[in-house]
Amino acid sequence: MAWYLDVLKNYAVFDGRAGREEFWQFTLINIFVTIILYASMNDLWAVYTVAVLIPSIAVSVRRLHDIDRSGWWFLIAIVPVIDVVLLFMMLLEGKPGANQYGFNPKDVIA
């Protein structure tokens, strides 16, 4: 739950890197909340979906930065069949050490 709240605090931060744990915890909690709100038979799910749209894109871009890809790769999600490639990229392990997008989120800063 902490990762979910951290992503919401960094509402529109597109620079830096996000590890697999941060991305997937946010995504899974987001899907769970959306399903619960949709099942409640009111339009609150639509408001929630719009509210978390920018943080969802931001954490996806930061996840792509973690595997040393440009955030523009997120645009392949527009193509229905090719978006499986994006899903596969989100499952990859991040590049060790620092890259052009920042330090590795797994590294502990002492």
C-alpha positions as CSV (number, residue, x, y, z in Angstrom):
1,M,0.0,0.0,0.0
2,A,3.0,2.3,0.6
3,W,4.0,2.1,-3.0
4,Y,0.5,3.0,-4.1
5,L,0.5,6.1,-1.9
6,D,4.0,7.1,-3.0
7,V,2.9,7.0,-6.7
8,L,-0.1,9.2,-5.8
9,K,2.2,11.7,-3.9
10,N,4.4,11.9,-7.0
11,Y,1.3,12.7,-9.1
12,A,3.0,13.8,-12.3
13,V,6.7,12.9,-11.9
14,F,7.8,11.5,-15.2
15,D,11.6,11.6,-14.5
16,G,13.5,9.1,-12.5
17,R,13.1,5.3,-12.3
18,A,10.4,3.0,-10.8
19,G,11.2,-0.6,-9.9
20,R,9.0,-3.5,-10.7
21,E,7.7,-3.6,-7.1
22,E,6.5,0.0,-7.2
23,F,4.9,-0.4,-10.7
24,W,3.1,-3.7,-10.0
25,Q,1.9,-2.9,-6.5
26,F,0.4,0.4,-7.8
27,T,-1.1,-1.3,-10.9
28,L,-2.6,-4.2,-9.0
29,I,-4.1,-2.0,-6.3
30,N,-5.4,0.3,-9.0
31,I,-7.1,-2.6,-10.8
32,F,-8.6,-3.9,-7.5
33,V,-10.0,-0.5,-6.5
34,T,-11.4,0.0,-10.0
35,I,-13.2,-3.3,-10.0
36,I,-14.6,-2.7,-6.5
37,L,-15.9,0.7,-7.6
38,Y,-17.3,-0.6,-10.8
39,A,-19.1,-3.4,-9.0
40,S,-20.7,-0.9,-6.6
41,M,-23.0,0.2,-9.6
42,N,-22.3,3.9,-9.5
43,D,-20.2,6.2,-11.6
44,L,-17.5,6.8,-9.0
45,W,-15.3,4.3,-10.8
46,A,-15.1,6.7,-13.8
47,V,-14.1,9.6,-11.6
48,Y,-11.4,7.4,-9.9
49,T,-10.1,6.2,-13.3
50,V,-9.7,9.8,-14.6
51,A,-8.1,10.8,-11.3
52,V,-5.4,8.1,-11.5
53,L,-4.8,8.4,-15.2
54,I,-1.8,10.7,-14.9
55,P,-0.1,8.8,-12.0
56,S,-0.6,5.6,-14.0
57,I,1.1,7.0,-17.1
58,A,3.9,8.6,-14.9
59,V,4.7,5.3,-13.1
60,S,4.7,3.5,-16.4
61,V,7.1,6.0,-17.9
62,R,9.4,5.7,-14.8
63,R,9.2,1.9,-15.1
64,L,10.4,2.1,-18.8
65,H,13.2,4.4,-17.6
66,D,14.2,1.6,-15.2
67,I,14.8,-0.8,-18.0
68,D,16.7,2.0,-19.9
69,R,14.0,2.8,-22.4
70,S,12.5,6.1,-23.4
71,G,9.1,7.0,-22.0
72,W,7.8,7.3,-25.5
73,W,7.7,3.5,-25.7
74,F,4.5,3.9,-23.7
75,L,2.7,5.0,-26.9
76,I,2.8,1.4,-28.2
77,A,0.0,0.7,-25.8
78,I,-2.3,2.5,-28.3
79,V,-2.0,-0.5,-30.7
80,P,-4.1,-3.3,-29.3
81,V,-2.0,-6.3,-30.3
82,I,1.4,-4.8,-29.9
83,D,0.7,-3.6,-26.3
84,V,1.7,-7.1,-25.2
85,V,5.3,-6.0,-25.9
86,L,4.8,-3.2,-23.3
87,L,3.5,-5.7,-20.8
88,F,6.6,-7.9,-21.4
89,M,8.8,-4.8,-20.9
90,M,7.2,-4.1,-17.6
91,L,8.1,-7.6,-16.4
92,L,11.8,-7.1,-17.1
93,E,14.4,-6.6,-14.4
94,G,15.7,-3.0,-14.2
95,K,19.2,-2.2,-15.4
96,P,21.7,-2.4,-12.5
97,G,23.4,0.7,-11.4
98,A,22.7,4.2,-12.6
99,N,21.6,5.0,-16.1
100,Q,20.7,8.2,-18.0
101,Y,17.4,8.4,-16.1
102,G,18.8,8.2,-12.6
103,F,20.0,5.8,-9.9
104,N,18.7,2.3,-9.5
105,P,15.7,2.2,-7.1
106,K,17.0,-1.0,-5.6
107,D,20.2,0.6,-4.5
108,V,20.2,1.7,-0.9
109,I,21.4,5.2,-0.3
110,A,23.4,5.4,2.9
